[in-house]
Amino acid sequence: MSRVEGQAPPAGTAPQAARRRPSWSADLLRSELGTTFRRWRTLVLLAVLAAVPVLVGVAVRIQAGRSGGGDGRGPAFLTAVAGNGLFLVFTALAVTLPVFLPMAVGVIAGDAVAGEAHTGTLRYLLVAPAGRGRLLLAKFGTVVAFCLAGTLVVALSALATGALLFPLGDVTLLSGTSISLGEGLLRALAIAGVVALSLLGVAALGLFVSTLTDSGVAAMATTVGLVLTAQILDGIPQLQALQPYLFPHYWLSFADLLRDPVYWDGIQRDLGLQALYAVVFGSAAWARFTTRDVTA
């Protein structure tokens, strides 16, 4: 028998609809991930990140050859990499974290909303019953996924390059303790995870900037400019009172994972600061995006 007009829906209909919402959110996230990682811009950024460890490894190899196979002359990290290719992972992350990784994340985050607004696709995305909050959360999740992907690309490229150009073996930590190659790989994985989480502040900041404009180029440039400005301010001695609150201040604390025992203070401060930035600028992005007029 058909349901007459005005009759209450059958029992269980509302719960079923509610259960479909998480599925829709997951579909939305998968769609955003697919769209972002299929773009040529994203692929080019990942290719550049992968090339940096190769260039560093080749430069170290040439330098080691000129100095007699890494006999201690030159910077200390050159000797460490020449003696054990696994150190190229740590060196590559240290090289890319101050500039290359945050700039790449800034480009992806800055274009997340502004790019959709510029092309006119944002209004069509909001026609779907996902809601602005879910859409913004999906875009933030996509940027976070890029943080992880970019970091892993650097680490894996460095590991492959280090294995090809240098010997692999037991790892001598900064504290002088020697650990096995397997434990060294686990520490490298942990360091990659800390580096990826260290980019959460940039991700949230870029997403907030992206909600302020309809120009993807302007949002990307602004985010990258803010990253560079924070880096400059963090290097000025007269601003020591301000520096602990700048998101890049504790970035290189991941090196404390190469000590025995591990020094957790700097890492905890770094992750806590990134969480604070994510909450503050994520909330600001939500407040702006949920009240924004996208019909114009």
N, C-alpha and C positions, 0 to 999 in steps of 0.2 A: 504494500500500500504506500502511495507517495505521501510525503510529509506535507501537511496543509500549511499555508502561509501563516507565519507568526508563531508556529509551534517551535518549541525549544529543540535545538539540535540533539541528536542521539547522544547518549552518555558515552564519554570517551573521545568525542570529536575534538574538544578543546585541548585535552592533554596530548592528543596525537599531533595537533598543530604546534603545540609548544615543543614537542619532541622534535619536530622538523626544523625548528629554528637553529639549533646548533649545527645541523647538517647544512643549512643554508650558509651559516657563518663559515663552516669549513670549505664549502664550495667557493665562497667569495674569496677566502684566503688563497685557495689553490689557483683561482683565476688570476688574482693579483700577482702571485708568484710566477705563474706562467707568462703573463704579459710582461713583467719586469725583466725576467731572465731570458726572454726571447729577443729583447731589443738589442740592436747593434751597439748602442751606447754602453749598455751593461756588459756585453761581451768584450768590447774594446777595453773597458776599465779592468775587467778581470785579466785580460791578456797583458795589460801593462803591469799589473800587480805581479803576475807570474814571471814577467821578464826581469823584474828588479833583482830577485835572488840569483838569477842566471848571470846577470852583469856583475853583481857583487862577487859571486863565486869565481868567475873568470878573472876578475881583477885580482882577487886574492891568490889565485893560482899563478898568475903572471908574477905578482910580487914575491910569492914564496920561491918561485924559480930563480928570480934575480938575487934573492938573499940566501940562496943555498938551501932551499927546502924548508924555510921557516925556522931559522936558527935563533930567533929571539930579537932580531933587528926589526925595527918598525913598530907600528901599533900592536898592542898586546892581542887584540882580537884576531889579527892576521895570523899570529902564531897558533892561537887556539883553533881556528878554522883549518889551517894547514895540517894540524896534527890530528884532527877529528872532524869529519865532514858534518857530524850532527850539530856542531856549533854554528854552522851556516844557517840553521833554522833560527837560532836565537839572534844571530847577527842580522838576518834579513828582517825579522820582526822589529828589531830595534831601529833599523833603517827606515822601514816603511811606516811605522806607527806615528812618528811626529808629523809627517806630511802626506805621503801617498794614500794610506788607508783612510784617514779622516777626510781628505779631499774627495776620494771616491764615494764615501758614504754621504758626504755633503751634497754631491751631485744627485745621487739617487733619492735622498730624503727631500731635497729642495724641489725636485720635479714631481714628487708623489701626488700632491694635490694641485699645485699650480699648473703643471703640465696638462692634467685632465681639464682644468678650467680653460686653459688657452685653446685647446683643440675642440672644446665644446662637448666633450664626452662626460663631463662630471654630472651635468643635469640628467643625463640618461641613466647613469649609475644610480642616482638617487630616486629614480622612478621605481626601481626594484624595491621590494619590501624588506630590505636589509636594515635600513635606518642609517642615519649619519654616524652614529656612534660605532656601529659595527663596521661600517666602511672605513672609518678612520683607524679603528683597531686593526683591520686587515692590512691597511697600508703601513702602519707602524710595524706589524709583524713581518711584512715583506722587507722593510728596511733592516730590521734586526737580522732576518735571514741573509741579507746581503752582507751585513757585518761579519757573520759567521763564514759565509762563502768566501769573501775576500780574504779573511785571515787564513782559512784553510788552504786557499790557493797559494798564498805566499809560503806557508809552512811546507806544503807538499812539494812545491817547486824547489824550495831550498833543500829539502831532504833528498829529492832526486838528484839535484845538481851536486850536493855534497857527497852523495854516494858515488857519483860518476868521477868526480875530480879529486876526491881525497879519501883516505882510509877511514873506516868506521871501527869503533871499539869502545872500551870502557870510557866513561865520562868523568873527568876530574872537575868537581864543582868549585865554585868560587871560594868556598870555605876550605878547599884542599882535600875533601873527602872524595874517594873514587867510588863510582856506582857502575853497574853493568849497563850495557847498551840497551837492554830491554827497559830498565828503569829510566834510563835517559830518554827513551822514546815516550814513556808515560809522562815524564816531566815536560817534554816538548808539547805533548797534547794538552796538558794542563795550562801551559803558558799560552798556547793558542786560544784556549777558552777564556782565559783572563783578558787577553788582548781584545777578543771579540766583545766581551762585556764592557771593556773600557771605552768602546765606541758608542755606548747607549746614549751618552749625553749629547754627542753630535747628532745622532739619529733623531732624538726628541727635539732638539733645537732646530734642525733642518725641517722637520715636519711642521713645527709651529710657524716658521718663516714661510713655508709653502702655503699655509692657509691665509696668509696676509695679502697675497697678490695673485693675479691671473697670468703672470708671466713666469714660465718655467725657467727661462734664462736668468731673470732677475732674482728669483728665489735661489737658484743654484749659486749664482755669483755672490749673493749676500751671505749664504751659509758658509761658503768657502772663505769669504772675507772675514767672517766672524771667527772661524777656526784659526786663520793666520793671525788675526789680532790677538786672540787669546794666547797663542804661542809666543808672540812678541812680548806681551805683558808679563808672561810667565818667566821671561828671561831678563827682566829689568830688576836689578838688585833693590832699587828704592821702593819696589812694590811688594816687598816680602809679606806684609800684613794681608794683602789681597790675594796673593798667589795660591794659598791653600784652598781657595774657593773657586779657582779656575779649573774647568774640566780636564785640561791636559796636564795638570800639575803632577799627578801621581802615575802617569801613564807608564813610565819605565820601571815602576816598582815590581813588574813581573820578573825582573832579574832576581828578586829575593827567593824565587822558587828554585834557583840554582844554588842554594845554600843548604847546609845540613847542620843544625835544624833549619827549617824554613822560617824566614822572618815574615810574619803575617801582618804586621802593623800597617805597612805601606799599602799592601794589597787590599786590606779591609777598608782603609780610608779611600782608596781609589774606587772600589766597587760601591761603597756607601755614597760617595760623591756622585757617581754616575746614576745611581738610583734616585738621588735627590733631583738631579737635572731631569731625569725621565719623568718623575712625578710632576714637577713644576711646569716644565714646558709641554709635557703631554696633556696636563690639565688645561693649560692655556690654549693649546691647539684644539682641544675638544670644545672649550668655551667659544672660541672663534668660529670653528667649523659648524657647530650646531646652530649658530645664529646667523650664519652667512647667507646672503641672498645670491643664489646661483641661477636665478631665472633670467637675469639680464643678459 
